[in-house]
């Protein structure tokens, strides 16, 4: 191999390593979420978003605890409690049972999750049942 060929291989390998490192932990994930409807405001002025059966978002890995405001509405004859399972980086973190139409503020310690050397932590919310033709599960307020 010529010196020029070796240089080309080395630069290509370095570019591949840097690209893979960037894709492993992209900083822009902090602004990403999925499974949420648009923001609305309730009668008391509280902002919230509906989720269906599953939603996820990211928080900074520097956070030690998050607070998730949740509220279930029991419409169309539904009376059984809603259960919201929270996972952090695919690790079970909490199971919240909503039995009333009041806001419940779930404080969840993040601890030292897998991938703690990354910039962000993934939080998943899974609702055990939904209504309105599968579109609505529970309301989620602004996460702190």
N, C-alpha and C positions, 0 to 999 in steps of 0.2 A: 504494500500500500504506500502511496506517495505521502509526502508531508501534507500536501493540500487535502488529500482524501481523509487522512487521519484528523485533520482540523475540522473538516466538514462533519465527520461522524461525531466528534466531541461536541461541537456546537449543537448538532441535532439532538444528541442525548441530553444535554443540559436543558434545551428548550422543552423536551418531552417531560423531564423531571419537574421543571417549574410549572408546566401546564397541569400535570397530575396533582401537584401540591395545591395549586389554586383551586382545582375542581374538588379536591377532598374537603376543603374548608373555605368556601367562598363567603366573604363578608356580607354580600348582598342578601344572603338568606334571611337575615334579621328582619327584612321587610316583606317576606313571603308568607302567605297563608293560603289555605284552600278549604273549601267546604262551608264557607260563611256566606250568608246573604249580605246585601248592602246594609249600611248603618241606618238605624231608625232611632227615634226618641220616644220614650213612653210618656204617659200623662204627667209624671213628676219631673220630666226633663232629663231622665237617665238615658244615656246613649246605650244601645245594644245592637247585636246582630244575631239573627236566627242561625242555627245550624241544623242540618238534617241528621242523618245517622252517624256521620263521621266528619270531623274537621281537624286541621292541625295548623300550628303556627310555631314560630321560633322565638326564643328569648336569648339574651346574652348569657354565656356560660359563667359570667361573673355573678349572676343572681344566685342567692342562696335560698330564697323562698319566693313563690309567686302567689298572688291572690286572684282567684277567678270568680267573679260574680256570675251566678247562674240563677235562672228562674224558669219554672215550668208553668205552662198554662194548660189547665184541664178543660179543654173544649170538646165539642162533638161527643159528649157522653163518656169520655175517658176519665177514669177515676184512679186507675192503678198508678203507683209512684213511677217517676222516671228515674232511672239509674244511669249516671254518667261515670264512665270509667276513664281515668286519666293515666296516661303513660308518659314517661319521660325517657326519650331515646329508646323506645320500645320496652321499657321496664315499668311494670305496674307500680303506680305511685299513690293512687287514691281511687275510692269508689264512693261517689256522692249520691245519696238517695234524696230526691226532691219529692216531698209529699204535700206541699202547700204552694200557693201562688205568690209567695214572697221571695224577695231576693235572698239567696244564700251565698255567703262569701267563703269559698273554700280556700283555706291557706294550706299550701302544699310545699313542704321542704324539697328543694332540688337535690340537696346532698352533693355527693361527688359522683355524678353519673358517668357511665361509660362514654368515652370520648371527651372527657373534661379538658383535654388539651386543645379542644376546638373552640372557635369563637362563639358558636351558637349551640343551643340545646333545642331539640324538637319536642314539642308538647302535642300529644294527640288526645282528642276528646271523642269518645264513642258513646252514643245514646242507645239504650236498649230497645226503645220503640219510638216511633214518630207518628204524626197525624198529618192531615191535609194532603192526602195522597202521597205520603212518604216524603214530603218536602220540608216539614217542620218538626224539629225535636224540642230543643230548649233555647231560651234566649241566653246570650253570653254578653256580659258587660265588658268594659275596658279592663284588661288584665293589668295588674300592678305587680 
